[in-house]
């Protein structure tokens, strides 16, 4: 299994044109307070979404 390589291309947060927001009312891990779903982690670039409870987005990368 690979490990996440945060920042291989340097800090890329200033490249974005939109700011991602998590709706914690609809986020299954945040609502149920246990590991589940994490589709955001699966589809977002590597190392951006922290698969923890609550889910967080690293806006620097």
Phi and psi restraints in degrees (value plus and minus 20) as a CYANA .aco file:
   2 UNK   PHI    -100.3   -60.3
   2 UNK   PSI     136.7   176.7
   3 UNK   PHI    -124.3   -84.3
   3 UNK   PSI     131.3   171.3
   4 UNK   PHI     -90.1   -50.1
   4 UNK   PSI     112.3   152.3
   5 UNK   PHI    -129.5   -89.5
   5 UNK   PSI      64.4   104.4
   6 UNK   PHI     -89.0   -49.0
   6 UNK   PSI     107.5   147.5
   7 UNK   PHI      57.9    97.9
   7 UNK   PSI       6.0    46.0
   8 UNK   PHI     -77.5   -37.5
   8 UNK   PSI     -55.7   -15.7
   9 UNK   PHI    -115.9   -75.9
   9 UNK   PSI     -10.2    29.8
  10 UNK   PHI      65.4   105.4
  10 UNK   PSI    -196.5  -156.5
  11 UNK   PHI     -91.7   -51.7
  11 UNK   PSI     100.3   140.3
  12 UNK   PHI    -132.8   -92.8
  12 UNK   PSI     -13.8    26.2
  13 UNK   PHI     -81.1   -41.1
  13 UNK   PSI     -46.8    -6.8
  14 UNK   PHI    -102.2   -62.2
  14 UNK   PSI     -21.3    18.7
  15 UNK   PHI    -100.6   -60.6
  15 UNK   PSI     -41.6    -1.6
  16 UNK   PHI     -90.5   -50.5
  16 UNK   PSI     132.1   172.1
  17 UNK   PHI    -123.6   -83.6
  17 UNK   PSI     -38.9     1.1
  18 UNK   PHI    -148.2  -108.2
  18 UNK   PSI     133.3   173.3
  19 UNK   PHI    -122.5   -82.5
  19 UNK   PSI      98.6   138.6
  20 UNK   PHI     -89.1   -49.1
  20 UNK   PSI     124.9   164.9
  21 UNK   PHI    -155.2  -115.2
  21 UNK   PSI     116.5   156.5
  22 UNK   PHI    -117.2   -77.2
  22 UNK   PSI     106.9   146.9
  23 UNK   PHI    -108.1   -68.1
  23 UNK   PSI      76.0   116.0
  24 UNK   PHI     -85.6   -45.6
  24 UNK   PSI     -36.2     3.8
  25 UNK   PHI     -93.3   -53.3
  25 UNK   PSI     -44.4    -4.4
  26 UNK   PHI    -125.8   -85.8
  26 UNK   PSI     -30.0    10.0
  27 UNK   PHI     -96.8   -56.8
  27 UNK   PSI      95.0   135.0
  28 UNK   PHI     -79.0   -39.0
  28 UNK   PSI     -66.4   -26.4
  29 UNK   PHI     -81.4   -41.4
  29 UNK   PSI     -55.9   -15.9
  30 UNK   PHI     -91.1   -51.1
  30 UNK   PSI     -58.4   -18.4
  31 UNK   PHI     -92.6   -52.6
  31 UNK   PSI     -66.8   -26.8
  32 UNK   PHI    -108.1   -68.1
  32 UNK   PSI     -29.0    11.0
  33 UNK   PHI      38.5    78.5
  33 UNK   PSI      13.9    53.9
  34 UNK   PHI    -172.7  -132.7
  34 UNK   PSI     141.3   181.3
  35 UNK   PHI     -82.2   -42.2
  35 UNK   PSI     103.6   143.6
  36 UNK   PHI    -187.5  -147.5
  36 UNK   PSI     135.7   175.7
  37 UNK   PHI      45.9    85.9
  37 UNK   PSI    -114.0   -74.0
  38 UNK   PHI      33.8    73.8
  38 UNK   PSI      15.4    55.4
  39 UNK   PHI     -82.1   -42.1
  39 UNK   PSI     -51.8   -11.8
  40 UNK   PHI     -81.2   -41.2
  40 UNK   PSI     -60.8   -20.8
  41 UNK   PHI     -85.0   -45.0
  41 UNK   PSI     -57.6   -17.6
  42 UNK   PHI     -88.7   -48.7
  42 UNK   PSI     -59.6   -19.6
  43 UNK   PHI    -116.9   -76.9
  43 UNK   PSI     -35.5     4.5
  44 UNK   PHI    -105.3   -65.3
  44 UNK   PSI     138.6   178.6
  45 UNK   PHI     -75.8   -35.8
  45 UNK   PSI     131.9   171.9
  46 UNK   PHI     -76.2   -36.2
  46 UNK   PSI     110.4   150.4
  47 UNK   PHI      62.3   102.3
  47 UNK   PSI     -18.2    21.8
  48 UNK   PHI    -104.6   -64.6
  48 UNK   PSI     -66.3   -26.3
  49 UNK   PHI    -115.3   -75.3
  49 UNK   PSI     107.9   147.9
  50 UNK   PHI    -110.5   -70.5
  50 UNK   PSI      92.9   132.9
  51 UNK   PHI     -97.5   -57.5
  51 UNK   PSI      51.1    91.1
  52 UNK   PHI    -151.2  -111.2
  52 UNK   PSI     159.0   199.0
  53 UNK   PHI    -137.2   -97.2
  53 UNK   PSI      97.5   137.5
  54 UNK   PHI     -95.2   -55.2
  54 UNK   PSI     136.9   176.9
  55 UNK   PHI     -85.3   -45.3
  55 UNK   PSI     119.0   159.0
  56 UNK   PHI    -154.2  -114.2
  56 UNK   PSI     133.7   173.7
  57 UNK   PHI    -132.8   -92.8
  57 UNK   PSI     110.6   150.6
  58 UNK   PHI    -107.6   -67.6
  58 UNK   PSI      82.3   122.3
  59 UNK   PHI     -94.2   -54.2
  59 UNK   PSI     -26.5    13.5
  60 UNK   PHI    -100.1   -60.1
  60 UNK   PSI     -40.8    -0.8
